[in-house]
Amino acid sequence: PLWLGSVKSNIGHTQAAAGVAGVMKMVLALGHGELPSTLHLGEPNPHVDWSAGTIRLLAERTPWPESDGPRRAGVSSFGISGTNAHVVLEQAPEGTDGSAGRGTPAGTEGPRPLPVPLLLSAATGPALRAQAERLHAHLAAHPDTDLADVAYSLASGRAALEHRAAVLGTEPESVLRSLRAYAEGRRPASVLTGTAGLPGRTAFLFPGQGSQRAGAGARLYRDDAVFADALDEVLTELDPHLEVPLHDVLFAENGTPEAELLERTRYTQPALFALETALFRLVRHWGVRPDLLMGHSIGELAAAHAAGVLDLRDACALVAARGRLMDALPEGGAMVAIEAEEAEVRSAVGDEQSSGLVAADIAAVNGPDSTVVS
């Protein structure tokens, strides 16, 4: 099974250093052959189905299970502002000191150094070989260059183009031989080549009601002219359908009567449509072109307008009418998501309707085992 421990709960909330702290922690765990426990663990999250799959929380220190291969561990840090960095660590081979490129040269006493990957990339195959030629010339002219430093520089500071090569070596002489052979059109075993996969497609998702908040977009409206112009154009089309100008509702101070209107559906949905449409135009201005457009609830209409299905005037009229009609529904209703199949829920709701006990019906089918009743 895959055992999970929390870096932050073991060490403390280290903010931006959580990833480095996690690397240190797992390097020690790999070396000692022991999985650290999750400190301060109370009841596991009841919203997670712990019976499915093989994921477990570590309630106590556990010996690392033996296997045919080396121990491996993943460290993930979600960091500040949603930054997600992930690294996979592997147990060092027996008889090494764990260094890369800084060990004793082969043929002398001491641990054998680990091979260092020098990464190259270029737009074409010939250009990739030319990169190898230039790197060979640089290393030949600077024989004292540390391979580990070169490897880090290439991995972190070079463009990741389509054609790729990794030149493996433990000391400068072998790396120079490999670079020379590859530059001349040969394929030594120490050079791995390949091409990057085709880039994925870009999808935009326009969210629905529930994502609104007072003052959303106010600073962007103040600081970015493209966003401000786009939002003003949408508000001009929406305002004739509303009793209070939407600008006053969107950017009202939190806690004011105008800000409270944002929770009224007749204003919530136009506000979300306006913000989503203006944001879409802003990222289009930056050069981002989506391949797919999706929307949830009122976001469906924002996606339809972005796709060109509805022009702005018709979209605004439809959005305002939708919000106004939904706002006119009786108050006091409720919805609940049930972990059950649609057929099972429909049968139960039908029994309740026939008995006259409750006025309920299926509102949405979120998935094979998730049905919403209102």
N, C-alpha and C positions, 0 to 999 in steps of 0.2 A: 504493500500500500504506500501511497504518497503521504508523508507526514508533514504537517504544517506547523511552524512556530512563528511567532510574531517578533520581528526585530524591534519595533518601537516599544512593545510592552515589556520586553526584556531589558532594554537599555534605557528607556525613557524616550520621550518624543524629541528626536534629534533634528527635526525639520530637514534642512537641505543635506545634512550629514548622515541621514538614515541609510542611504545606499552604501556609503563607505563603512559605516558601522556594521551593516549586514555582511559585507565582504569579509571584514575582520572576523566576525563571529563564525561565519561558515568555513573560513580557512582553518580556524582552530578546531571546528567540529570535524572537518575532513582529516586533520592530522591526528586527532585523538580517537577517531572512529566512534564518535558518540553524538547522537542527535539531542540538542538542548531542548529543555521543556519550555513551554509558554508560561511565563510567570503571571501571577495575579489572574489566573484563569478561573472564572466562575462557571456559570452555565453556558454551554455552547449556544450560539445564535439559534433560537428556535425556528427562525424562518428558513434555515438551511436544512435540506433533506440529507442528513448524515447517513441514512441507510443506503443511499444510492452511491454507486461508484466506490472508490477505495481511498477517499480523502479522510484523514483523521487529524484531530488536534492532539498535540503532544502535552499530556498532563504531567509527565515526569520524564527525566532524562532516560534515554533509551539507547542501547548499543546499536550502532549502525549495522543494518542487515548485510551479511556477506553475500556476494554475487560473483559471477565469473569475470566481471569487468571492474574498472576503477570506480571509486565513489564519485558521484557528481551531485552538485547542488545548484539551484537557481536562486538568485538574489534579485528582488524587484523593489524599487523605490518609486513611489508615486509622488513624492516630493512636493515642492511648493508650486502652485498654479497648475497642478495636474501633470507635471512632467513625469513621464514613465520611462525609466531606464532599467534594462534587464541584462544580467550577465550570468553565464553558466560557468561554474568552477569545476575543475576535475582534479582528483587526487594525483599528485606527482608520482611518476614512476619510481620504483624502488631504486636506491643507489644514486639518486640525484639530490641536489640541494635546493631544487625548486627554482633556480635562477634561469633566465632566458637570455642567452647571448653574452652573459658576463662570467660564465664558468671557465674552468681551465681548458685550454685547447686540447683537442683530441690527440692522443699519443703521449700525453704527459700524465703524471700522477694527479689524483684528485677526481672528483665526480665528473662524469661526462656531461657537457652542457646540452641543454635542450635546443632543438632547432628553432630558429627565428623565422617567421613568415614576413617577407617583404612584399607588400601588396602594390600592384600596378593596375591602372585602368586607363582605357582610351576609347575613342569613338569607333575605331576600326582595328582590324588585326595588324596591318602594317604599322599603324601608329603605336600599337602596344609594343611591338618589337623595337620601335624607335625609342620608346620610354625605357626599355631594358638597356638599350645602348647608352642612353644618357646616364642612367643610374650606374652602369658599369664604369663609365668615364669618371663620374664623381667619386665613387669608392676607390678607384685606382689612384686618383689624384690625392685622396685623403685616407691613407691606409690606417690611420689611428682612429677612424670613426667608429663609434660604438654601434654595433648592429642593432641593439635594442632601441637606441635612440632613433635610428633611421626607421625601424619598423613602426615605432609609435608615430613618428612624423607622417609616414606614408598612410597609416591607418586613420589618422585623425584630421589630416590637413589637405588631403588630395580629393579631387572630384571623383565621385563614384559613377563612372561612365559604363557603357554597355559591355565592352570587352574587358575581361579581368584576367589577371595572372597573379599567382602567389609563388614566390621564389623562396624555397626553404634552404636554410644553411645553418651550420653551427659556428663557422668561423669565416673571416673575410675571404680567404683563398677559395673555398668551395663556392661561396656566393658569387665571386667574380667569374669562376668557370661556368656556373649555371647561367648567369646573365649573358656571357659571351655566346654560349651555345644557343640560347633562345633567340638572341638578337640576330644570329646568323641563319636562323630558320630551322634549327634542330629542336628536338623535344626531350630534354633530359628528364629523368624520373623526378628530379628535385623541383621541377616547375609544373605547377598545376594551372590549367587554363579553363576558361569557360565564358559563357555570356550570361548576362543578367536576364531574368525573365521579363516578359512584357509588363509594363506598368498596369496596375489595376485601374478600375474605373472609379470615378468620383461620384458620390451620391450626396444629395442634400435632403435633409429631413426637416420639415416644417412642423414644430410641435403644436399641440392643441391647448385647450383651456386648462389652466392649472399652472402654466409656466409664467404667468404675469406677475409683476411686482411693481410697486410704486417707484417712479423715477427711472425706470429702465430706459437706457438710451440717452439720458439727459446730457451726460458729458460728451458722448459721441456726437450728439446733435450740435453741441457747442463747438467742438473742435474739428469736425470733419464736414467740409462743405458739400461733398458728394452725398453723404448720408443725409444731411440736413435738407438739401434740395429734393431728394427722393421722398423723404418723409413728408415734406410740405406738399408735394404734388398729391400724395395719397390722402392726406388730411383734407385737402381742398375738395376731393371727391366724396369723402365720407361725411364731412360736417353737415351738409344739407339734410342728411338722414338722422341727425342726432340733435337732442335738445341742448346739450352742453358741448362746446367745442372740444374736440378730442385732445388737442394740444394741452388744454388746461387740465384734463384728466390724466394724461400720460405723465406729465412732469410736475404734478402737484406734490406739495410737501407731504410726507408720510404722516398719517393721522388726521389730515384735513378732510372735510366733507367731499371735496373733489377727488381726493385719493381713494376714498371709500367707494366712489362710483366705479372704480376699476374692478371691483368684485361683483358688480352687476353685469349680467351676461350681455345686455344690450351695449355695454361699453367694453367689456372684456374682449369680446371677439373682434370688434373693429380695431381695438388697440393692438392685439396680437398680429392681426393681418397687416396693419400699417408698419409695425416694427419689422416683421419678417420680410415684407416686400422691400423696405428700404435697405435692410441688411443684405438681401439678395442682390440688389443693384450695386451695393458697395463692393461686394466681393467680385461681382462681374467686372466692375471698374478696375479692380486689381488684377484682372486677367484670369481668374478662376472660372473654368467652364465645366459645369456638371454634366455627367453622362446620364444620370438618373435623378428624378425628382419624386419625393414621397411626402405625404402629409398625413397628420392625424387630426381628426375632428376639424376645427376651423383651419388647421394647417393644410387640409386637402384643397381648400379654395385658394390659399396662398400658392400652393404648388401648381394648381391649375392655371393661375394667372402667370406665374413664372414660366410655365411651359408654353404660354401663348394661347391656351384654350379659351380664356376669358380676357377681354381687354380690361383696362383699369376701371372704367366707368361701370361696366356690367358687374365686375367682380365686387366693387365697393357696394353697389346696390344690393347684391345677393348677400354679402357678408352682413350688412346692416339689417336686412330683413330677417336673416337667420337668427341673429342675436336678439332682435326685438321679439320675435315669435317665441324663442326659447325662454326669454325673460318673462314672458306673459304666462308661463305655466304656473300652476298652483304651487305655493311654497309648502315645505314640510316633507317632500319626498326624500328618498334615500336610494343608494345603490350599494351593492355588495358583490365582490368577486368571489366566486365559488370554485374550489378545486374539484371539478367534475366535468364529465362530458356533456355536450349540449343536449343530447337525447335524454339523459338522466335528469337534467335540470328541467327540460321542457315538460317531462312527464310529471315531475313534482309540482311545478308551477301550475300545470293544468288541473291537477287535483285540488290545489288551493283555490283556483279560480272557480271551479265548479261548486265548491263548498260555500263560496261567498265569504270566506274568511279574510281574504286579502286581495287587493288589486295590484298584481305584479305581473311582470312579463320579462322576457329576455331582452336585454338592451344591447349586448354585444357578445361576440364569441372571440376571445383573445387568443385561443389556441386549443389544441386537442383536449386539454384537461383544465381549461380556465374559461368559465362562463360568467358573464356579468348579468345580474338581475336588478331591475329597477322597479 
